[in-house]
Amino acid sequence: MKNLVISSLLITPILLSADVIPAMNSKGGAMVLPEGKVKMTLKHIQFERENMFNGSSEVQNRENLDATANVTLLKLNYGLSKTTTVGLIVPYKNIEATAKLATNDVAIDNRGVGDVILVARHVILPMSEYGFQFSLDGGVKLPTGSTDNGFKKAPAFATGIDTPMPTQMGSGEFEYKLGMGLSYMVDDSWEIDAHSMYTYRPKADNSYDFGNELSFDLSTTKAITNQINIGVEYNFIYNTSTDMGSDTNAMLRSMLPFKAFSGNAGYITPQIEFLPFGKPKIHFGAGISFLANYDLKEYQPLEKERFVFRVGYIF
């Protein structure tokens, strides 16, 4: 579950002058905060996984998997200079799931603080000179989330076999991010953003490999009144193949519904933002992400919708 969430953990800076807010999952294209400004954002993502997929087809949920994830992200961003924004992201996760494996019932209820992420964005081509804005991003995920054996739950019939699950709060390893963003203002009330990010993930603790990731986001938002923004975005993610360590054989792996995401999937997210005072100093947003396309590398769960809520405040 955590790999689809990770694409939404990066900084989302506001526009320098206009009253239009970048889209909720788009990472803000190439936008940065004004120098000396601090922005605090609280974002909540909720989704359920009770549908199984393989390749480009939905297939039978053989194990009756019923999983729910709630992820709350606290983000703090600071305008270090006119061209550079730095940020800190602290996730809190609550993952609950039940499934039936052979004749055994399996239940997972894991919650806690996940891996903290440090990010930075630097503008290479400023909008004031080029009519668009281009930036480079970098980031590192710190292994702060728990990886203890409480998150390593093998089903009862797999006694003696090391069968980790992708539901631990952290990976136990550093991860490294490199990205680039592009922003264009049609006018003061209409913004278009694009962003791409590559994440390198070493093998995690408990022998779980979450796979390297490539994400792409394309979004547009428009202020239709002083207090209302509307927007839509497309979010694409690709993950390389994952594995559960050498102790998990292929037959056992094929039976386990708990897998980290591998393959590709795209979501379309319509959304609305409320600016109660007509300025982006404080804003409230809500959106629903709908599964638009997918091609998965193996039998695994995937959510059809995600519900996203956020509130932002600029100091």
Residue pairs with C-beta under 8 A, 6 or more apart in sequence:
1 49
1 67
1 69
1 95
1 166
1 167
1 260
1 261
2 93
2 114
2 166
2 210
2 260
3 166
3 210
3 211
3 213
3 237
3 239
3 260
3 261
4 237
4 261
4 265
4 302
4 303
5 45
5 69
5 71
5 91
5 93
6 199
6 213
7 25
7 197
7 213
7 215
7 217
7 235
7 237
8 24
8 25
8 43
8 45
8 73
8 235
8 308
9 73
9 89
9 91
9 117
10 27
10 87
10 89
10 117
10 119
10 137
10 139
10 177
10 179
10 197
11 27
11 28
11 75
11 77
11 85
11 87
11 89
11 119
11 121
11 137
12 22
12 24
12 26
12 27
12 28
12 41
12 75
12 77
13 22
13 28
13 31
13 32
13 33
13 39
13 77
13 79
13 85
13 121
14 21
14 22
14 28
14 31
14 33
14 39
14 280
14 312
14 314
15 21
15 22
15 31
15 183
15 185
15 191
15 280
16 31
16 32
16 34
17 188
18 185
18 188
18 189
18 191
18 223
19 188
19 189
19 223
19 226
19 275
19 278
19 279
19 280
20 188
20 189
20 190
20 191
20 221
20 222
20 223
20 229
21 221
21 229
21 273
21 275
21 280
21 283
21 285
21 312
22 28
22 29
22 31
22 191
22 193
22 219
22 221
23 193
23 217
23 219
23 220
23 221
23 231
23 232
23 233
23 269
23 271
24 43
24 231
24 233
24 269
24 271
24 285
24 287
24 308
24 310
25 217
25 219
25 233
25 235
25 267
25 269
25 287
25 289
25 308
26 193
26 195
26 217
26 218
26 219
26 233
26 235
27 137
27 179
27 181
27 193
27 195
27 197
27 217
28 181
28 183
28 193
28 195
29 133
29 135
29 181
29 182
29 183
29 191
29 192
29 193
29 194
29 195
29 219
30 121
30 123
30 133
30 134
30 135
30 180
30 181
30 182
30 183
30 193
30 195
31 133
31 135
31 181
31 183
31 193
32 79
32 82
32 83
32 84
32 85
32 121
32 123
32 135
33 39
33 77
33 78
33 79
33 85
33 314
34 79
34 82
35 79
35 80
35 81
35 82
36 79
37 78
37 79
37 314
37 315
38 76
38 77
38 78
38 79
38 314
38 315
39 75
39 76
39 77
39 78
39 312
39 313
39 314
39 315
40 74
40 75
40 76
40 312
40 313
40 315
41 73
41 74
41 75
41 77
41 310
41 311
41 312
41 313
42 72
42 73
42 74
42 75
42 310
42 311
42 312
43 72
43 73
43 75
43 308
43 309
43 310
44 70
44 71
44 72
44 73
44 308
44 309
44 310
45 69
45 70
45 71
45 72
45 73
45 306
45 307
45 308
46 68
46 69
46 70
46 71
46 306
46 307
47 68
47 69
47 303
47 305
47 306
47 307
48 66
48 67
48 68
48 69
48 303
49 65
49 66
49 67
49 68
49 69
49 97
49 301
49 302
49 303
50 61
50 65
50 66
50 67
50 301
51 58
51 61
51 301
51 302
51 303
51 304
52 58
52 59
52 60
52 61
52 62
52 65
52 257
52 299
52 300
52 301
52 302
53 59
53 294
53 296
53 299
53 300
53 301
53 302
54 296
54 298
54 299
54 300
55 295
55 296
56 294
56 295
56 296
59 299
61 257
62 257
63 99
63 100
63 101
63 255
63 257
64 98
64 99
64 100
65 97
65 98
65 99
65 257
65 258
65 301
66 97
66 98
66 99
67 95
67 96
67 97
67 98
67 108
67 301
68 95
68 96
68 97
69 93
69 94
69 95
69 96
70 93
70 94
71 91
71 92
71 93
71 94
71 114
72 91
72 92
73 89
73 90
73 91
73 92
74 89
74 90
74 91
74 92
75 87
75 88
75 89
75 90
76 87
76 88
77 85
77 86
77 87
77 88
78 85
78 86
78 87
79 85
80 86
83 122
83 123
83 126
84 120
84 121
84 122
84 123
85 120
85 121
86 118
86 119
86 120
86 121
87 118
87 119
87 120
87 121
88 116
88 117
88 118
88 119
89 116
89 117
89 118
89 119
90 113
90 116
91 113
91 114
91 115
91 116
91 117
92 111
92 112
92 113
92 114
93 110
93 111
93 112
93 113
93 114
93 145
93 169
94 110
94 111
95 108
95 109
95 110
95 111
95 167
96 108
96 109
96 110
97 106
97 107
97 108
97 167
97 258
98 105
98 106
98 107
98 108
99 105
99 106
99 257
99 258
100 106
101 155
101 157
101 255
101 256
102 155
102 157
102 255
103 157
104 155
104 156
104 157
106 153
106 155
108 153
108 165
108 167
108 258
110 150
110 151
110 167
110 168
110 169
111 169
112 145
112 146
112 169
113 144
113 145
113 146
113 169
114 144
114 145
114 169
114 170
115 141
115 142
115 143
115 144
115 145
115 169
115 170
115 171
115 175
116 141
116 142
116 144
117 139
117 140
117 141
117 142
117 177
118 139
118 140
118 141
118 142
119 137
119 138
119 139
119 177
120 137
120 138
120 139
121 135
121 136
121 137
121 181
122 135
122 136
122 137
123 133
123 134
123 135
124 134
124 135
124 136
125 132
125 133
125 134
126 133
127 133
127 183
127 185
131 184
132 182
132 183
132 184
133 181
133 182
133 183
133 184
134 180
134 181
134 182
135 180
135 181
135 182
136 178
136 179
136 180
137 177
137 178
137 179
137 180
137 181
137 195
137 197
138 177
138 178
138 179
139 176
139 177
139 178
139 179
140 174
140 175
140 176
140 177
141 171
141 174
141 175
141 176
141 177
142 174
143 170
143 171
143 172
143 173
143 174
143 205
144 170
145 168
145 169
145 170
145 171
146 168
146 169
146 170
147 168
147 169
147 170
147 171
147 172
147 204
147 205
147 206
148 168
149 206
151 164
151 165
151 167
151 168
151 169
151 206
152 162
152 163
152 164
152 165
152 168
152 206
153 163
153 165
153 167
154 161
154 162
154 163
155 163
155 256
158 252
161 247
161 248
161 249
161 252
162 207
162 244
162 245
162 247
162 248
163 244
163 247
163 248
163 252
163 256
164 206
164 207
164 208
164 244
164 245
164 248
165 208
165 256
165 258
166 208
166 210
166 242
166 258
166 259
166 260
167 258
168 204
168 205
168 206
168 208
170 205
171 201
171 204
171 205
171 208
171 210
172 204
172 205
172 206
173 201
173 202
173 203
173 204
173 205
174 202
175 199
175 200
175 201
175 202
176 199
176 200
177 197
177 198
177 199
177 200
178 197
178 198
179 195
179 196
179 197
179 198
180 195
180 196
181 193
181 194
181 195
181 196
182 193
182 194
182 195
183 191
183 192
183 193
183 194
184 191
184 192
184 193
185 191
185 192
186 192
189 222
189 223
189 224
190 220
190 221
190 222
190 223
191 220
191 221
191 222
192 219
192 220
193 217
193 218
193 219
193 220
193 221
194 216
194 217
194 218
194 219
195 215
195 216
195 217
196 214
196 215
196 216
196 217
197 213
197 214
197 215
198 212
198 213
198 214
199 212
199 213
199 214
199 215
200 212
201 209
201 210
201 211
201 212
201 213
203 209
204 210
206 245
207 244
207 245
207 246
207 247
208 242
208 244
208 245
208 260
209 242
209 243
209 244
209 245
209 260
210 239
210 242
210 260
211 239
211 240
211 241
211 242
211 260
211 261
211 262
212 239
212 240
213 237
213 238
213 239
213 240
214 237
214 238
215 235
215 236
215 237
215 238
216 235
216 236
216 237
217 233
217 234
217 235
217 236
218 233
218 234
219 231
219 232
219 233
219 234
220 231
220 232
220 233
221 229
221 230
221 231
221 271
221 273
222 229
222 230
222 231
223 229
224 230
226 275
226 278
227 274
227 275
227 276
227 277
227 278
228 272
228 273
228 274
228 275
229 272
229 273
229 275
229 283
229 285
230 270
230 271
230 272
230 273
231 270
231 271
231 272
231 273
231 287
232 268
232 269
232 270
232 271
233 268
233 269
233 271
234 266
234 267
234 268
234 269
234 292
235 266
235 267
235 269
235 289
236 264
236 265
236 266
237 261
237 264
237 265
237 266
238 263
238 264
239 260
239 261
239 262
239 263
239 264
240 262
241 262
241 297
241 298
242 259
242 260
242 261
242 262
244 253
244 256
253 259
254 298
254 299
257 299
257 300
257 301
258 301
259 298
259 299
259 300
259 301
261 296
261 300
261 302
262 296
262 297
262 298
262 300
263 294
263 295
263 296
263 297
263 298
263 300
264 293
264 294
264 295
264 296
265 291
265 293
265 294
265 295
265 296
265 302
266 291
266 292
266 293
266 294
267 289
267 290
267 291
267 292
267 306
268 289
268 290
268 292
269 287
269 288
269 289
269 290
269 306
269 308
270 287
270 288
271 285
271 286
271 287
271 288
271 308
272 285
272 286
272 287
273 283
273 284
273 285
274 283
274 284
274 285
275 282
275 283
276 282
276 283
276 284
280 312
280 314
281 313
281 314
282 311
282 312
282 313
282 314
283 311
283 312
284 310
284 311
285 308
285 309
285 310
285 311
285 312
286 307
286 308
286 309
286 310
287 307
287 308
288 305
288 306
288 307
288 308
289 305
289 306
289 307
289 308
290 304
290 305
291 302
291 303
291 304
291 305
294 302
296 302
